[in-house]
Amino acid sequence: MHTSYFLDFLERYSRRLLWGVIGGAFLVSLFYSFYYRIEPMVDAEAYNVIAQNIISGNGYRMDTNDIPLNADRSMIKSGPGYEFLLVGFFYVFGHRYEPVWIFQALFHALSALLVFLISRRLFKDMWHPAMGLTGAALIAFSPDLILASSMLLVENFALFLMLLFVWWFFRYDDMPSASGAGLAGVLFGAVYLTRSPLGILLLPASALFWVRKRFVHAIVFLFCCAILMAPWAVRNYRVFHKFVPTNLAVGDAFLNGNNPNATGEIDDSRYEYTTPLRFAERFSANKTEIDMALGFIKADPLRFLKITFYRVSIYFSIARPTGWWPYLEGMRFQQLAVVVSSAVYAFVLFLLGGAGVLGAITRTTGQTRQRVLFFTVMLILMPVSFMFLIVETRYRYSAYPFMALFAGYAFTLLMRERNFFDRALLISFSLFSLNTLFDVARNFQRILDRL
């Protein structure tokens, strides 16, 4: 099919195709969840236990009642947004995972829809349905995100909330109002309570308020955000007698990624430093962990820079596909299918996403270019929020929608111009390929062990 005909086809049937993508996302996620019926493990089990404890009246905790509440390890987990979402499901439906899977499939499908809607606002007059459909499809049929939606993990819900906030914030920027700013503040608060590293999005939001000189709206934004977060902050003050807006996970993650044995990713070397603080009072332990990590950085800044460079490399490496083997134990072919599909997906997403960023920055003008630059900053902030802590494959999920949006732009441009040797595409291919080769050469045995 001639590329112009292909783009015409996408434009003519864009509404039907969009509903097909959304419906497909929902059904594929639902099928995966009900087919494998993955039992909660590790972080998923922690969220599950915390939710059950709240339901049973034991409070927000993951350890037994003999551990003081201010020493409970629940505060080093992401939360509390997702845990309270589970409380709602368990309270209404009982301790059953099926309703959670259904709603997470819905969140996954709605995330694809939001990518389409954001694409239309991002590229404005130069927008083509192919941009939105490509971006939506890359989220809808992402092997990594489908897998995440089938488990009791925070990423699925956090991604949906983040996209809802970004879409609404773009809408507010087009039609500014105090009520719009207030709702944006509520959505941001929900994002921050669910996945605290995403609180870094406050930086571009604040910058936009400043550039647009909407200072009253900024106050409304912060006030509404504070209202939503206040009950949890009050609860934490009663437990720790200190101001804790979300959780106390930063110290644990900071020390895990910055110690004399650190590699930049999660491994067993961290236990030497974190185990002695396992059941310590969490606020004090958090401060101790931060001090220990800062002590390491001050003592050996060059090693810290090297580890940080490694973290960046791991984050953008195509050789780091998603793997979650316990539920696929003994199913070698299916394990291989998960690895290959995840790696191919990462290659396509990063290749087109990188080319889209470069192409959009150099080719757009006026207000569209301002939005592209604003959006590029948000994309860059996704890895920055983890770069000084620790990195694993699922920590890059928050960058996927941003990459998918730019990938949609690059794909549409590629179809229009049919230039497979476009400079932006070649630069993107070179950068991600060289980085992946570097990561494989440096961690060949580690990567093999995880396959």
LODRENGU-40187 format. One record per residue (C-alpha): x, y, z. Coordinates in Angstrom, 2 decimals. Example, Ala and Ser with C-alpha at 12.3 -4.5 7.8 and 13.67 -1.06 7.14 Angstrom:
<node X="12.30" Y="-4.50" Z="7.80"/>
<node X="13.67" Y="-1.06" Z="7.14"/>
This chain:
<node X="0.00" Y="0.00" Z="0.00"/>
<node X="1.36" Y="3.40" Z="-1.00"/>
<node X="2.27" Y="5.43" Z="2.08"/>
<node X="-0.03" Y="8.32" Z="1.15"/>
<node X="-2.91" Y="5.87" Z="0.81"/>
<node X="-1.95" Y="4.39" Z="4.15"/>
<node X="-2.06" Y="7.78" Z="5.86"/>
<node X="-5.35" Y="8.57" Z="4.11"/>
<node X="-6.73" Y="5.28" Z="5.39"/>
<node X="-5.67" Y="6.10" Z="8.95"/>
<node X="-7.26" Y="9.54" Z="8.68"/>
<node X="-10.51" Y="8.28" Z="7.16"/>
<node X="-11.04" Y="5.53" Z="9.70"/>
<node X="-9.28" Y="7.15" Z="12.65"/>
<node X="-12.28" Y="6.96" Z="14.99"/>
<node X="-12.90" Y="3.27" Z="14.33"/>
<node X="-9.21" Y="2.48" Z="14.56"/>
<node X="-8.94" Y="4.36" Z="17.84"/>
<node X="-11.80" Y="2.37" Z="19.34"/>
<node X="-10.12" Y="-0.77" Z="18.04"/>
<node X="-6.88" Y="0.17" Z="19.78"/>
<node X="-8.66" Y="1.00" Z="23.04"/>
<node X="-10.79" Y="-2.14" Z="22.93"/>
<node X="-7.77" Y="-4.24" Z="22.01"/>
<node X="-5.78" Y="-2.82" Z="24.91"/>
<node X="-8.56" Y="-3.70" Z="27.34"/>
<node X="-9.10" Y="-7.22" Z="26.01"/>
<node X="-5.41" Y="-8.14" Z="25.73"/>
<node X="-4.71" Y="-6.94" Z="29.28"/>
<node X="-7.79" Y="-8.76" Z="30.56"/>
<node X="-6.87" Y="-11.98" Z="28.76"/>
<node X="-3.30" Y="-11.87" Z="30.07"/>
<node X="-4.48" Y="-11.29" Z="33.64"/>
<node X="-7.07" Y="-14.06" Z="33.66"/>
<node X="-4.93" Y="-16.54" Z="31.72"/>
<node X="-1.86" Y="-16.34" Z="33.95"/>
<node X="-3.58" Y="-15.27" Z="37.19"/>
<node X="-0.30" Y="-14.02" Z="38.66"/>
<node X="-0.15" Y="-14.21" Z="42.44"/>
<node X="1.24" Y="-11.13" Z="44.24"/>
<node X="4.98" Y="-11.30" Z="44.94"/>
<node X="7.58" Y="-8.88" Z="46.31"/>
<node X="6.21" Y="-5.31" Z="45.92"/>
<node X="2.82" Y="-6.59" Z="44.76"/>
<node X="2.53" Y="-8.73" Z="47.87"/>
<node X="3.50" Y="-5.75" Z="50.04"/>
<node X="0.68" Y="-3.65" Z="48.53"/>
<node X="-1.69" Y="-6.58" Z="48.97"/>
<node X="-0.77" Y="-7.05" Z="52.65"/>
<node X="-1.03" Y="-3.32" Z="53.42"/>
<node X="-4.51" Y="-3.16" Z="51.88"/>
<node X="-5.66" Y="-6.22" Z="53.82"/>
<node X="-4.33" Y="-4.77" Z="57.07"/>
<node X="-6.27" Y="-1.55" Z="56.51"/>
<node X="-9.44" Y="-3.54" Z="55.80"/>
<node X="-8.96" Y="-5.65" Z="58.95"/>
<node X="-8.44" Y="-2.56" Z="61.13"/>
<node X="-4.70" Y="-2.99" Z="61.72"/>
<node X="-3.83" Y="0.27" Z="60.01"/>
<node X="-1.42" Y="1.11" Z="57.22"/>
<node X="1.25" Y="-1.52" Z="57.85"/>
<node X="2.94" Y="-4.49" Z="56.17"/>
<node X="4.69" Y="-5.98" Z="59.21"/>
<node X="3.14" Y="-7.77" Z="62.17"/>
<node X="1.49" Y="-5.82" Z="64.97"/>
<node X="4.43" Y="-6.38" Z="67.33"/>
<node X="6.48" Y="-3.97" Z="65.18"/>
<node X="5.79" Y="-0.33" Z="66.17"/>
<node X="3.87" Y="1.56" Z="63.52"/>
<node X="6.67" Y="4.12" Z="63.19"/>
<node X="9.08" Y="1.28" Z="62.34"/>
<node X="6.80" Y="-0.50" Z="59.88"/>
<node X="8.32" Y="-1.07" Z="56.44"/>
<node X="5.16" Y="0.02" Z="54.62"/>
<node X="6.64" Y="3.52" Z="54.49"/>
<node X="9.47" Y="2.42" Z="52.19"/>
<node X="6.98" Y="1.29" Z="49.54"/>
<node X="5.33" Y="3.43" Z="46.88"/>
<node X="2.18" Y="4.86" Z="48.25"/>
<node X="-0.24" Y="5.33" Z="49.68"/>
<node X="-2.40" Y="5.97" Z="46.60"/>
<node X="-2.35" Y="2.48" Z="45.10"/>
<node X="-2.77" Y="0.77" Z="48.45"/>
<node X="-5.94" Y="2.73" Z="49.15"/>
<node X="-7.20" Y="1.90" Z="45.66"/>
<node X="-6.80" Y="-1.78" Z="46.58"/>
<node X="-8.63" Y="-1.10" Z="49.84"/>
<node X="-11.57" Y="0.17" Z="47.82"/>
<node X="-11.61" Y="-2.93" Z="45.63"/>
<node X="-11.24" Y="-5.36" Z="48.55"/>
<node X="-13.87" Y="-3.55" Z="50.59"/>
<node X="-16.46" Y="-3.72" Z="47.81"/>
<node X="-15.63" Y="-7.08" Z="46.21"/>
<node X="-13.84" Y="-8.92" Z="49.01"/>
<node X="-10.25" Y="-10.12" Z="48.80"/>
<node X="-10.43" Y="-11.03" Z="45.12"/>
<node X="-7.93" Y="-10.09" Z="42.42"/>
<node X="-10.32" Y="-10.35" Z="39.46"/>
<node X="-11.95" Y="-6.91" Z="39.97"/>
<node X="-8.49" Y="-5.36" Z="40.26"/>
<node X="-7.45" Y="-6.95" Z="36.96"/>
<node X="-10.60" Y="-5.69" Z="35.24"/>
<node X="-10.11" Y="-2.12" Z="36.43"/>
<node X="-6.39" Y="-2.19" Z="35.64"/>
<node X="-7.23" Y="-3.35" Z="32.12"/>
<node X="-9.55" Y="-0.34" Z="31.96"/>
<node X="-6.81" Y="1.99" Z="33.25"/>
<node X="-4.48" Y="0.55" Z="30.62"/>
<node X="-7.00" Y="1.15" Z="27.82"/>
<node X="-7.74" Y="4.68" Z="29.04"/>
<node X="-4.00" Y="5.41" Z="29.12"/>
<node X="-3.87" Y="4.62" Z="25.40"/>
<node X="-6.83" Y="6.96" Z="24.81"/>
<node X="-5.15" Y="9.73" Z="26.78"/>
<node X="-1.99" Y="9.41" Z="24.69"/>
<node X="-4.13" Y="9.95" Z="21.58"/>
<node X="-5.81" Y="13.01" Z="23.11"/>
<node X="-2.51" Y="14.48" Z="24.34"/>
<node X="-0.99" Y="13.99" Z="20.88"/>
<node X="-3.77" Y="16.07" Z="19.34"/>
<node X="-3.13" Y="18.91" Z="21.78"/>
<node X="0.65" Y="18.64" Z="21.56"/>
<node X="1.04" Y="18.91" Z="17.79"/>
<node X="-2.03" Y="21.11" Z="17.20"/>
<node X="-2.32" Y="22.35" Z="13.56"/>
<node X="0.32" Y="19.95" Z="12.22"/>
<node X="-1.37" Y="16.97" Z="13.87"/>
<node X="-2.40" Y="13.92" Z="11.85"/>
<node X="-4.46" Y="11.01" Z="13.22"/>
<node X="-1.52" Y="8.71" Z="12.45"/>
<node X="0.45" Y="10.46" Z="15.20"/>
<node X="-2.17" Y="9.81" Z="17.83"/>
<node X="-2.99" Y="6.28" Z="16.66"/>
<node X="0.67" Y="5.25" Z="16.60"/>
<node X="1.30" Y="6.64" Z="20.08"/>
<node X="-1.87" Y="5.04" Z="21.44"/>
<node X="-1.02" Y="1.67" Z="19.88"/>
<node X="2.49" Y="1.73" Z="21.34"/>
<node X="0.96" Y="2.06" Z="24.81"/>
<node X="-2.02" Y="-0.24" Z="24.21"/>
<node X="0.07" Y="-3.17" Z="22.98"/>
<node X="3.22" Y="-2.64" Z="25.01"/>
<node X="4.29" Y="-6.07" Z="26.34"/>
<node X="5.74" Y="-4.37" Z="29.41"/>
<node X="2.62" Y="-2.39" Z="30.28"/>
<node X="0.30" Y="-5.33" Z="29.59"/>
<node X="2.37" Y="-7.39" Z="32.02"/>
<node X="2.28" Y="-4.60" Z="34.62"/>
<node X="-1.50" Y="-4.33" Z="34.30"/>
<node X="-1.86" Y="-8.03" Z="35.12"/>
<node X="-0.16" Y="-7.71" Z="38.51"/>
<node X="-0.85" Y="-5.78" Z="41.70"/>
<node X="1.75" Y="-3.16" Z="40.85"/>
<node X="1.54" Y="0.61" Z="41.16"/>
<node X="2.85" Y="1.37" Z="37.65"/>
<node X="-0.43" Y="0.79" Z="35.80"/>
<node X="-2.51" Y="3.13" Z="37.99"/>
<node X="0.28" Y="5.71" Z="38.31"/>
<node X="0.69" Y="5.87" Z="34.53"/>
<node X="-3.03" Y="6.47" Z="34.07"/>
<node X="-3.08" Y="9.24" Z="36.68"/>
<node X="0.04" Y="10.87" Z="35.23"/>
<node X="-1.45" Y="10.93" Z="31.73"/>
<node X="-4.74" Y="12.25" Z="33.05"/>
<node X="-2.86" Y="15.07" Z="34.79"/>
<node X="-0.77" Y="15.89" Z="31.70"/>
<node X="-3.83" Y="15.89" Z="29.42"/>
<node X="-5.82" Y="18.09" Z="31.78"/>
<node X="-2.89" Y="20.46" Z="32.31"/>
<node X="-2.56" Y="20.93" Z="28.54"/>
<node X="-6.31" Y="21.52" Z="28.36"/>
<node X="-6.07" Y="24.04" Z="31.21"/>
<node X="-3.26" Y="25.86" Z="29.37"/>
<node X="-5.54" Y="26.24" Z="26.33"/>
<node X="-8.55" Y="27.33" Z="28.39"/>
<node X="-7.15" Y="28.78" Z="31.65"/>
<node X="-9.47" Y="29.09" Z="34.64"/>
<node X="-9.17" Y="28.90" Z="38.40"/>
<node X="-11.33" Y="25.76" Z="38.48"/>
<node X="-9.11" Y="24.16" Z="35.83"/>
<node X="-6.01" Y="24.96" Z="37.88"/>
<node X="-7.70" Y="23.54" Z="40.97"/>
<node X="-8.55" Y="20.25" Z="39.27"/>
<node X="-4.99" Y="20.08" Z="37.93"/>
<node X="-3.78" Y="20.44" Z="41.53"/>
<node X="-6.03" Y="17.59" Z="42.68"/>
<node X="-4.78" Y="15.35" Z="39.85"/>
<node X="-1.17" Y="16.21" Z="40.61"/>
<node X="-1.74" Y="15.39" Z="44.28"/>
<node X="-3.16" Y="12.01" Z="43.28"/>
<node X="-0.13" Y="11.34" Z="41.09"/>
<node X="2.28" Y="12.34" Z="43.87"/>
<node X="0.51" Y="10.20" Z="46.47"/>
<node X="0.58" Y="7.21" Z="44.14"/>
<node X="4.12" Y="7.42" Z="42.72"/>
<node X="6.21" Y="10.00" Z="44.57"/>
<node X="9.07" Y="10.26" Z="41.99"/>
<node X="6.49" Y="11.65" Z="39.57"/>
<node X="6.26" Y="14.65" Z="41.86"/>
<node X="9.08" Y="15.99" Z="39.72"/>
<node X="6.36" Y="17.08" Z="37.28"/>
<node X="5.74" Y="19.98" Z="39.64"/>
<node X="8.80" Y="21.64" Z="38.07"/>
<node X="7.42" Y="22.07" Z="34.53"/>
<node X="3.96" Y="22.86" Z="35.94"/>
<node X="5.44" Y="25.63" Z="38.08"/>
<node X="7.45" Y="26.92" Z="35.13"/>
<node X="4.31" Y="27.19" Z="33.03"/>
<node X="2.47" Y="29.12" Z="35.75"/>
<node X="5.46" Y="31.47" Z="35.97"/>
<node X="5.86" Y="32.00" Z="32.21"/>
<node X="2.13" Y="32.61" Z="31.77"/>
<node X="2.12" Y="34.85" Z="34.87"/>
<node X="-0.82" Y="32.95" Z="36.34"/>
<node X="0.21" Y="33.39" Z="39.95"/>
<node X="-3.31" Y="33.23" Z="41.39"/>
<node X="-3.91" Y="30.00" Z="39.49"/>
<node X="-0.65" Y="28.62" Z="40.87"/>
<node X="-1.87" Y="29.30" Z="44.40"/>
<node X="-5.19" Y="27.57" Z="43.62"/>
<node X="-3.26" Y="24.62" Z="42.15"/>
<node X="-1.10" Y="24.22" Z="45.27"/>
<node X="-4.03" Y="24.75" Z="47.64"/>
<node X="-6.15" Y="22.03" Z="46.02"/>
<node X="-3.16" Y="19.70" Z="45.94"/>
<node X="-2.55" Y="20.35" Z="49.64"/>
<node X="-6.21" Y="19.70" Z="50.50"/>
<node X="-6.04" Y="16.26" Z="48.88"/>
<node X="-2.75" Y="15.36" Z="50.56"/>
<node X="-3.55" Y="16.81" Z="53.99"/>
<node X="-5.25" Y="13.73" Z="55.54"/>
<node X="-2.27" Y="11.51" Z="54.78"/>
<node X="0.21" Y="14.14" Z="55.98"/>
<node X="-1.75" Y="14.48" Z="59.23"/>
<node X="-1.72" Y="10.71" Z="59.70"/>
<node X="2.05" Y="10.65" Z="59.20"/>
<node X="2.54" Y="13.52" Z="61.64"/>
<node X="0.68" Y="11.56" Z="64.29"/>
<node X="2.93" Y="8.55" Z="63.68"/>
<node X="6.31" Y="10.24" Z="63.23"/>
<node X="5.74" Y="13.73" Z="64.71"/>
<node X="7.33" Y="15.05" Z="61.53"/>
<node X="6.04" Y="16.33" Z="58.21"/>
<node X="5.96" Y="13.42" Z="55.73"/>
<node X="3.84" Y="14.22" Z="52.63"/>
<node X="3.95" Y="10.76" Z="51.00"/>
<node X="6.37" Y="8.04" Z="52.15"/>
<node X="9.90" Y="7.48" Z="53.41"/>
<node X="11.19" Y="5.43" Z="50.48"/>
<node X="13.78" Y="7.91" Z="49.22"/>
<node X="16.46" Y="7.07" Z="51.80"/>
<node X="16.20" Y="3.33" Z="51.17"/>
<node X="16.38" Y="3.79" Z="47.38"/>
<node X="19.16" Y="6.40" Z="47.65"/>
<node X="21.34" Y="4.12" Z="49.77"/>
<node X="20.58" Y="1.08" Z="47.61"/>
<node X="21.93" Y="2.91" Z="44.60"/>
<node X="24.80" Y="4.77" Z="46.27"/>
<node X="27.08" Y="2.66" Z="48.41"/>
<node X="30.57" Y="1.19" Z="47.94"/>
<node X="29.12" Y="-1.99" Z="46.38"/>
<node X="26.43" Y="-0.33" Z="44.25"/>
<node X="26.10" Y="-1.21" Z="40.57"/>
<node X="23.34" Y="1.23" Z="39.67"/>
<node X="20.61" Y="-1.39" Z="39.64"/>
<node X="18.87" Y="-3.57" Z="42.21"/>
<node X="21.04" Y="-6.40" Z="43.48"/>
<node X="21.89" Y="-8.13" Z="46.75"/>
<node X="24.80" Y="-5.79" Z="47.56"/>
<node X="22.36" Y="-3.35" Z="49.18"/>
<node X="21.48" Y="-5.67" Z="52.06"/>
<node X="24.82" Y="-5.07" Z="53.78"/>
<node X="23.79" Y="-1.46" Z="54.35"/>
<node X="20.01" Y="-1.60" Z="54.61"/>
<node X="19.48" Y="-4.75" Z="56.72"/>
<node X="20.73" Y="-3.18" Z="60.01"/>
<node X="18.01" Y="-0.53" Z="59.59"/>
<node X="15.28" Y="-3.02" Z="58.68"/>
<node X="13.10" Y="-2.41" Z="61.75"/>
<node X="14.46" Y="0.96" Z="62.87"/>
<node X="12.16" Y="3.93" Z="63.37"/>
<node X="11.50" Y="4.86" Z="59.75"/>
<node X="11.95" Y="8.63" Z="59.85"/>
<node X="15.32" Y="8.31" Z="61.61"/>
<node X="16.29" Y="5.40" Z="59.36"/>
<node X="15.43" Y="7.44" Z="56.28"/>
<node X="17.69" Y="10.26" Z="57.46"/>
<node X="20.48" Y="7.80" Z="58.30"/>
<node X="20.24" Y="6.20" Z="54.86"/>
<node X="20.40" Y="9.57" Z="53.13"/>
<node X="23.40" Y="10.58" Z="55.25"/>
<node X="25.19" Y="7.29" Z="54.46"/>
<node X="24.58" Y="7.72" Z="50.73"/>
<node X="25.75" Y="11.35" Z="50.82"/>
<node X="28.80" Y="10.25" Z="52.78"/>
<node X="29.65" Y="7.76" Z="50.03"/>
<node X="29.19" Y="10.42" Z="47.34"/>
<node X="31.41" Y="12.91" Z="49.16"/>
<node X="34.08" Y="10.29" Z="49.80"/>
<node X="34.16" Y="9.00" Z="46.21"/>
<node X="32.48" Y="11.46" Z="43.82"/>
<node X="34.08" Y="9.90" Z="40.74"/>
<node X="32.58" Y="6.50" Z="41.54"/>
<node X="29.21" Y="8.16" Z="42.09"/>
<node X="29.43" Y="9.78" Z="38.65"/>
<node X="30.41" Y="6.45" Z="37.12"/>
<node X="27.47" Y="4.65" Z="38.76"/>
<node X="25.13" Y="7.42" Z="37.63"/>
<node X="26.43" Y="7.05" Z="34.07"/>
<node X="25.77" Y="3.31" Z="34.33"/>
<node X="22.24" Y="4.01" Z="35.54"/>
<node X="21.56" Y="6.18" Z="32.50"/>
<node X="22.94" Y="3.44" Z="30.27"/>
<node X="20.77" Y="0.75" Z="31.89"/>
<node X="17.66" Y="2.93" Z="31.69"/>
<node X="17.94" Y="3.36" Z="27.92"/>
<node X="19.33" Y="-0.07" Z="27.08"/>
<node X="17.31" Y="-2.24" Z="24.70"/>
<node X="18.99" Y="-5.27" Z="26.29"/>
<node X="16.95" Y="-4.78" Z="29.47"/>
<node X="13.58" Y="-6.31" Z="28.60"/>
<node X="10.93" Y="-6.88" Z="31.21"/>
<node X="11.13" Y="-10.29" Z="32.85"/>
<node X="9.04" Y="-11.75" Z="35.64"/>
<node X="9.85" Y="-15.41" Z="35.71"/>
<node X="8.07" Y="-17.01" Z="38.71"/>
<node X="4.71" Y="-17.15" Z="36.96"/>
<node X="6.37" Y="-18.57" Z="33.81"/>
<node X="8.48" Y="-21.16" Z="35.59"/>
<node X="8.97" Y="-24.18" Z="33.36"/>
<node X="7.52" Y="-22.37" Z="30.31"/>
<node X="10.74" Y="-21.69" Z="28.42"/>
<node X="9.08" Y="-20.76" Z="25.13"/>
<node X="6.79" Y="-18.25" Z="26.84"/>
<node X="9.71" Y="-16.80" Z="28.78"/>
<node X="11.54" Y="-16.31" Z="25.49"/>
<node X="8.44" Y="-14.74" Z="23.92"/>
<node X="8.20" Y="-12.21" Z="26.77"/>
<node X="11.90" Y="-11.31" Z="26.48"/>
<node X="11.91" Y="-10.98" Z="22.69"/>
<node X="8.66" Y="-9.01" Z="22.49"/>
<node X="9.81" Y="-6.65" Z="25.24"/>
<node X="13.20" Y="-6.10" Z="23.59"/>
<node X="11.66" Y="-5.50" Z="20.15"/>
<node X="9.17" Y="-3.10" Z="21.69"/>
<node X="11.92" Y="-1.16" Z="23.46"/>
<node X="13.88" Y="-0.95" Z="20.20"/>
<node X="10.92" Y="0.43" Z="18.23"/>
<node X="9.84" Y="2.80" Z="21.00"/>
<node X="13.30" Y="4.24" Z="21.66"/>
<node X="14.27" Y="4.41" Z="17.98"/>
<node X="11.13" Y="6.24" Z="16.85"/>
<node X="10.76" Y="8.17" Z="20.10"/>
<node X="14.31" Y="9.51" Z="19.92"/>
<node X="13.90" Y="10.41" Z="16.26"/>
<node X="10.60" Y="12.10" Z="17.08"/>
<node X="12.16" Y="14.27" Z="19.77"/>
<node X="14.95" Y="15.42" Z="17.46"/>
<node X="12.62" Y="15.93" Z="14.51"/>
<node X="9.94" Y="17.79" Z="16.46"/>
<node X="12.43" Y="20.17" Z="18.07"/>
<node X="14.04" Y="21.07" Z="14.74"/>
<node X="10.94" Y="21.15" Z="12.53"/>
<node X="8.22" Y="22.76" Z="14.63"/>
<node X="7.76" Y="26.49" Z="15.11"/>
<node X="5.81" Y="28.95" Z="17.21"/>
<node X="3.45" Y="27.72" Z="19.90"/>
<node X="3.76" Y="24.11" Z="18.76"/>
<node X="7.51" Y="24.25" Z="19.28"/>
<node X="7.01" Y="25.70" Z="22.76"/>
<node X="4.77" Y="22.77" Z="23.62"/>
<node X="7.25" Y="20.31" Z="22.14"/>
<node X="10.05" Y="21.77" Z="24.25"/>
<node X="7.81" Y="21.73" Z="27.34"/>
<node X="6.94" Y="18.10" Z="26.65"/>
<node X="10.59" Y="17.21" Z="26.01"/>
<node X="11.45" Y="18.57" Z="29.45"/>
<node X="8.81" Y="16.30" Z="30.99"/>
<node X="10.29" Y="13.35" Z="29.11"/>
<node X="13.80" Y="14.15" Z="30.36"/>
<node X="12.52" Y="14.47" Z="33.93"/>
<node X="11.23" Y="10.87" Z="33.90"/>
<node X="14.71" Y="9.26" Z="34.00"/>
<node X="16.06" Y="12.13" Z="36.11"/>
<node X="13.60" Y="11.18" Z="38.88"/>
<node X="15.39" Y="7.82" Z="39.21"/>
<node X="18.92" Y="8.54" Z="37.97"/>
<node X="20.36" Y="9.23" Z="41.41"/>
<node X="18.61" Y="6.30" Z="43.07"/>
<node X="18.37" Y="2.87" Z="41.47"/>
<node X="17.20" Y="1.69" Z="38.07"/>
<node X="15.28" Y="-1.33" Z="36.88"/>
<node X="13.26" Y="-1.89" Z="33.74"/>
<node X="9.84" Y="-1.05" Z="35.19"/>
<node X="11.13" Y="2.30" Z="36.46"/>
<node X="11.24" Y="3.52" Z="32.88"/>
<node X="7.54" Y="2.84" Z="32.26"/>
<node X="6.69" Y="6.45" Z="33.12"/>
<node X="8.77" Y="7.57" Z="30.12"/>
<node X="6.95" Y="5.25" Z="27.70"/>
<node X="3.95" Y="7.53" Z="26.98"/>
<node X="6.23" Y="10.50" Z="26.25"/>
<node X="8.38" Y="8.39" Z="23.94"/>
<node X="5.24" Y="6.96" Z="22.30"/>
<node X="3.93" Y="10.45" Z="21.52"/>
<node X="7.15" Y="11.44" Z="19.80"/>
<node X="7.30" Y="8.03" Z="18.11"/>
<node X="3.90" Y="8.79" Z="16.57"/>
<node X="5.29" Y="12.03" Z="15.17"/>
<node X="8.37" Y="10.27" Z="13.75"/>
<node X="6.32" Y="7.44" Z="12.22"/>
<node X="3.96" Y="9.87" Z="10.47"/>
<node X="6.88" Y="11.88" Z="9.13"/>
<node X="8.51" Y="8.67" Z="7.92"/>
<node X="5.33" Y="7.64" Z="6.09"/>
<node X="5.00" Y="11.08" Z="4.48"/>
<node X="8.58" Y="11.47" Z="3.34"/>
<node X="9.59" Y="7.81" Z="3.00"/>
<node X="13.11" Y="8.73" Z="4.05"/>
<node X="14.45" Y="5.80" Z="6.04"/>
<node X="17.83" Y="7.52" Z="6.23"/>
<node X="16.47" Y="10.61" Z="7.91"/>
<node X="19.15" Y="12.29" Z="10.01"/>
<node X="17.09" Y="12.21" Z="13.22"/>
<node X="16.33" Y="8.51" Z="12.71"/>
<node X="19.99" Y="7.67" Z="12.11"/>
<node X="21.13" Y="9.65" Z="15.16"/>
<node X="18.52" Y="7.92" Z="17.32"/>
<node X="19.50" Y="4.49" Z="15.99"/>
<node X="23.20" Y="5.17" Z="16.58"/>
<node X="22.78" Y="6.46" Z="20.12"/>
<node X="20.51" Y="3.69" Z="21.38"/>
<node X="22.44" Y="0.95" Z="19.57"/>
<node X="25.81" Y="2.09" Z="20.90"/>
<node X="24.41" Y="2.41" Z="24.41"/>
<node X="22.92" Y="-1.09" Z="24.23"/>
<node X="26.21" Y="-2.55" Z="23.00"/>
<node X="27.99" Y="-0.81" Z="25.86"/>
<node X="25.51" Y="-2.19" Z="28.39"/>
<node X="25.76" Y="-5.72" Z="26.97"/>
<node X="29.56" Y="-5.63" Z="26.95"/>
<node X="29.64" Y="-4.39" Z="30.53"/>
<node X="26.94" Y="-6.68" Z="31.92"/>
<node X="26.91" Y="-9.68" Z="29.58"/>
<node X="26.77" Y="-12.34" Z="32.30"/>
<node X="24.25" Y="-10.43" Z="34.39"/>
<node X="21.94" Y="-10.04" Z="31.40"/>
<node X="22.28" Y="-13.74" Z="30.55"/>
<node X="21.45" Y="-14.69" Z="34.14"/>
<node X="18.18" Y="-12.77" Z="33.92"/>
<node X="17.05" Y="-14.32" Z="30.65"/>
